[in-house]
Amino acid sequence: MKKTIIMIIMLLLSLGKIFAQLNESDTLRFQLRASLSGNYQQGNVVYFALRSKLDLTFAPYKKWVLKSQNNSLYQAFFSQKADNDIFSRNFLYYNPRGRIYPFAIAYVSSNFRRKINNRYFAGAGATWQAVNTKNHVLKFSASAVYEATKFNADTYNYDEYNGNSNINLWRGTLYLAGQHYLFERQIRLFYDAYWQPSFDNADNYRTQADAGMDFPVWKGVSMSILYTLTHEHVVAQNIKQEDKILSFGLAYNFKRK
């Protein structure tokens, strides 16, 4: 009963998972999206889930913008942990209102389901802002990063990595992101996708694609739907390469000039 009460409080405080990405090229000095949501079930199925998300952009100086995307996920079935993940991706942009602008990136994550204890990478790249209007945004990015991953395993679906719990390598990243306001801004369509190949092994790559829609409800609150597909080509033995997630909920945007 105590857990049920806690979950009800969290759900009342929550506006659901926030899906669309913040645009670092906006003229606003500060943007924030934060959410906390969960689910608890007893009976024939015992299930507990807790999700949190915090995204923000901050422009401390005229041409410099910091952007941080963070989320966590915990899930358990019959008290058996199924997910216990963190994700933090952080950017430093210079002159992001330009047509082409450089950035530095630092990333940290863990993924219980994929047996990844921790993963770090850092690097730099550039973004081409192909379209940036009131109703349409389309961007392409390319970068190079050095990645270090520690697995809770030492056997993989590719034998060449067997015997190592640490895999370190250089990767490239090709990325696109867009959002479009349709029907007099009554619907927002948004999407992003990336491909990250290894420079020294064509078999070691991963991809992710997200696509969703926002439907405004009231004063910054909107309903959101998101479909996510992730693929990691090199995985620990007996771990599937793909995960697919369909999510929906409420979203809230806060912005300050």
C-alpha positions as CSV (number, residue, x, y, z in Angstrom):
1,M,0.0,0.0,0.0
2,K,2.8,2.4,0.8
3,K,4.4,1.9,-2.6
4,T,1.0,2.5,-4.2
5,I,0.6,5.8,-2.4
6,I,4.1,6.9,-3.4
7,M,3.4,6.0,-7.0
8,I,0.2,8.0,-7.0
9,I,1.9,11.1,-5.7
10,M,4.6,10.8,-8.3
11,L,2.1,10.4,-11.1
12,L,0.2,13.5,-9.9
13,L,3.4,15.4,-9.9
14,S,4.3,14.1,-13.3
15,L,3.5,15.5,-16.7
16,G,4.7,12.3,-18.3
17,K,7.8,11.6,-20.4
18,I,9.0,14.5,-22.5
19,F,9.9,13.4,-26.0
20,A,10.7,16.2,-28.4
21,Q,14.2,17.6,-28.2
22,L,15.1,21.2,-27.2
23,N,16.5,23.4,-30.0
24,E,19.8,24.9,-29.1
25,S,19.4,27.4,-31.9
26,D,16.5,29.1,-30.2
27,T,17.1,32.7,-29.1
28,L,15.9,31.9,-25.6
29,R,18.4,32.0,-22.8
30,F,17.0,29.1,-20.8
31,Q,14.8,26.1,-21.7
32,L,13.8,23.2,-19.4
33,R,11.8,20.0,-19.6
34,A,11.5,17.8,-16.6
35,S,9.4,14.8,-15.8
36,L,8.9,11.9,-13.3
37,S,6.5,9.1,-14.0
38,G,5.9,5.5,-12.9
39,N,3.7,2.5,-12.6
40,Y,3.1,0.0,-9.8
41,Q,0.9,-3.2,-10.1
42,Q,0.1,-6.1,-7.8
43,G,-1.8,-9.3,-8.3
44,N,-1.3,-11.8,-11.1
45,V,1.5,-9.5,-12.3
46,V,3.8,-7.6,-9.9
47,Y,5.4,-4.8,-11.8
48,F,7.2,-1.6,-10.8
49,A,8.5,1.1,-13.2
50,L,10.0,4.6,-12.6
51,R,11.1,6.9,-15.3
52,S,12.7,10.4,-15.0
53,K,13.9,12.9,-17.6
54,L,15.6,16.3,-17.4
55,D,16.5,18.2,-20.6
56,L,17.8,21.8,-20.6
57,T,19.6,24.4,-22.6
58,F,21.4,27.4,-21.2
59,A,23.2,30.3,-23.0
60,P,25.6,31.8,-20.5
61,Y,27.2,34.0,-23.1
62,K,26.0,35.4,-26.4
63,K,27.4,32.7,-28.8
64,W,27.8,29.8,-26.3
65,V,25.1,27.3,-25.5
66,L,25.1,24.4,-23.1
67,K,22.7,21.5,-23.7
68,S,22.1,18.5,-21.5
69,Q,19.8,15.5,-22.0
70,N,19.4,13.2,-19.1
71,N,17.1,10.3,-18.2
72,S,16.9,7.2,-16.1
73,L,14.7,4.0,-16.2
74,Y,14.1,1.4,-13.5
75,Q,11.8,-1.6,-14.1
76,A,11.2,-4.8,-12.1
77,F,8.9,-7.8,-12.7
78,F,8.1,-9.9,-9.6
79,S,10.9,-8.1,-7.8
80,Q,13.4,-9.2,-10.5
81,K,15.2,-6.2,-12.0
82,A,14.7,-5.8,-15.7
83,D,16.1,-2.3,-16.3
84,N,18.3,0.0,-14.3
85,D,19.6,2.5,-16.8
86,I,21.0,6.0,-16.9
87,F,21.7,8.3,-19.9
88,S,23.4,11.7,-20.0
89,R,24.4,13.4,-23.2
90,N,25.9,16.9,-22.9
91,F,26.9,19.4,-25.6
92,L,28.8,22.7,-25.8
93,Y,27.9,24.7,-28.9
94,Y,29.5,27.7,-30.4
95,N,27.3,30.1,-32.4
96,P,24.4,27.6,-32.8
97,R,22.3,30.2,-34.7
98,G,24.8,30.0,-37.6
99,R,24.3,27.9,-40.7
100,I,27.2,25.6,-39.6
101,Y,28.4,25.5,-36.1
102,P,30.9,23.3,-34.1
103,F,30.2,21.4,-30.8
104,A,31.9,19.3,-28.2
105,I,30.0,16.3,-26.7
106,A,30.4,14.2,-23.6
107,Y,28.2,11.1,-22.9
108,V,27.8,8.6,-20.1
109,S,25.3,5.8,-19.8
110,S,24.6,2.3,-18.4
111,N,22.2,-0.4,-19.7
112,F,21.3,-3.3,-17.4
113,R,19.4,-5.2,-20.1
114,R,22.4,-5.1,-22.5
115,K,24.9,-5.9,-19.7
116,I,26.6,-2.5,-20.0
117,N,27.9,-1.5,-16.6
118,N,29.0,1.9,-18.0
119,R,29.8,3.6,-21.2
120,Y,31.6,6.9,-21.8
121,F,32.5,8.8,-24.9
122,A,33.7,12.3,-25.7
123,G,34.5,14.1,-29.0
124,A,33.7,17.0,-31.3
125,G,31.9,17.7,-34.5
126,A,29.8,20.2,-36.4
127,T,26.1,20.7,-37.3
128,W,24.6,22.0,-40.5
129,Q,21.4,23.8,-39.9
130,A,19.6,23.1,-43.2
131,V,16.2,24.6,-42.2
132,N,15.4,26.8,-39.2
133,T,12.0,28.6,-39.5
134,K,9.1,29.2,-37.1
135,N,7.4,26.0,-38.2
136,H,10.2,23.8,-39.6
137,V,13.7,22.7,-38.3
138,L,16.0,20.3,-40.0
139,K,19.6,19.6,-38.9
140,F,22.4,17.3,-39.9
141,S,25.5,16.6,-37.7
142,A,28.8,14.7,-38.0
143,S,31.3,14.0,-35.2
144,A,34.1,11.7,-34.1
145,V,34.2,10.3,-30.5
146,Y,36.4,8.1,-28.4
147,E,34.3,5.5,-26.6
148,A,35.0,3.2,-23.6
149,T,32.5,0.6,-22.6
150,K,32.7,-1.8,-19.6
151,F,30.4,-4.9,-20.0
152,N,29.2,-7.2,-17.3
153,A,30.3,-10.0,-19.7
154,D,33.3,-11.2,-21.7
155,T,31.6,-13.2,-24.5
156,Y,29.9,-11.6,-27.5
157,N,28.1,-12.4,-30.7
158,Y,31.4,-11.6,-32.5
159,D,34.2,-13.8,-31.3
160,E,37.0,-11.3,-31.9
161,Y,35.8,-9.4,-28.7
162,N,35.7,-12.5,-26.5
163,G,37.7,-12.5,-23.3
164,N,37.4,-8.7,-22.9
165,S,35.0,-7.0,-20.6
166,N,36.2,-3.6,-21.8
167,I,35.9,-2.5,-25.4
168,N,37.5,0.9,-26.3
169,L,37.4,2.4,-29.8
170,W,36.9,5.4,-32.0
171,R,33.5,6.0,-33.6
172,G,32.0,8.4,-36.1
173,T,28.5,9.7,-35.8
174,L,26.1,10.8,-38.5
175,Y,22.9,12.4,-37.0
176,L,19.8,14.1,-38.2
177,A,17.0,15.8,-36.3
178,G,13.9,17.7,-37.3
179,Q,10.6,19.0,-36.1
180,H,7.6,20.4,-38.0
181,Y,4.5,22.3,-36.9
182,L,1.5,21.3,-39.0
183,F,-2.2,22.3,-39.3
184,E,-1.6,25.9,-38.0
185,R,0.7,24.6,-35.2
186,Q,-1.9,22.1,-33.9
187,I,0.4,19.2,-34.4
188,R,4.2,18.9,-34.0
189,L,6.0,16.1,-35.8
190,F,9.5,15.4,-34.5
191,Y,12.1,12.8,-35.3
192,D,15.8,12.1,-35.0
193,A,18.2,9.3,-36.0
194,Y,21.9,8.5,-35.8
195,W,24.4,5.9,-37.0
196,Q,27.6,5.3,-35.1
197,P,30.1,3.0,-36.9
198,S,33.5,2.0,-35.5
199,F,36.5,3.3,-37.5
200,D,38.3,0.0,-37.2
201,N,35.6,-2.6,-37.5
202,A,32.6,-2.4,-39.9
203,D,30.6,-4.9,-37.8
204,N,30.7,-2.7,-34.7
205,Y,28.1,-0.1,-35.2
206,R,24.8,1.0,-33.6
207,T,21.8,3.0,-34.7
208,Q,18.8,4.6,-33.1
209,A,15.7,6.3,-34.6
210,D,12.9,8.2,-32.8
211,A,9.7,9.5,-34.3
212,G,6.7,11.1,-32.6
213,M,4.0,13.7,-32.4
214,D,2.8,16.3,-30.0
215,F,-0.9,17.5,-29.7
216,P,-1.3,20.7,-27.7
217,V,-3.9,20.5,-24.9
218,W,-3.6,23.6,-22.7
219,K,-1.0,26.4,-22.0
220,G,2.1,24.5,-22.9
221,V,0.8,21.1,-22.0
222,S,0.5,18.6,-24.9
223,M,-0.1,14.9,-25.5
224,S,2.9,13.1,-26.9
225,I,3.5,9.8,-28.8
226,L,7.0,8.4,-29.4
227,Y,8.3,5.3,-31.1
228,T,11.9,4.4,-30.5
229,L,14.0,1.7,-32.3
230,T,17.6,0.9,-31.1
231,H,20.0,-1.5,-32.7
232,E,23.5,-2.4,-31.3
233,H,25.3,-4.8,-33.6
234,V,27.9,-6.1,-31.1
235,V,26.2,-7.3,-27.9
236,A,27.0,-9.7,-25.1
237,Q,26.2,-13.3,-25.8
238,N,22.4,-14.1,-25.7
239,I,21.4,-10.5,-25.7
240,K,19.1,-9.3,-28.5
241,Q,20.5,-6.6,-30.8
242,E,17.2,-4.6,-31.1
243,D,14.8,-2.9,-28.7
244,K,11.5,-1.2,-29.7
245,I,9.5,1.0,-27.4
246,L,6.2,2.8,-28.0
247,S,5.6,5.5,-25.4
248,F,2.8,8.1,-24.8
249,G,1.9,10.6,-22.2
250,L,1.8,14.3,-21.4
251,A,4.5,16.9,-21.9
252,Y,5.1,20.4,-20.6
253,N,7.5,23.1,-22.0
254,F,9.1,25.9,-19.9
255,K,11.1,28.6,-21.6
256,R,12.6,31.9,-20.5
257,K,14.2,34.7,-22.5
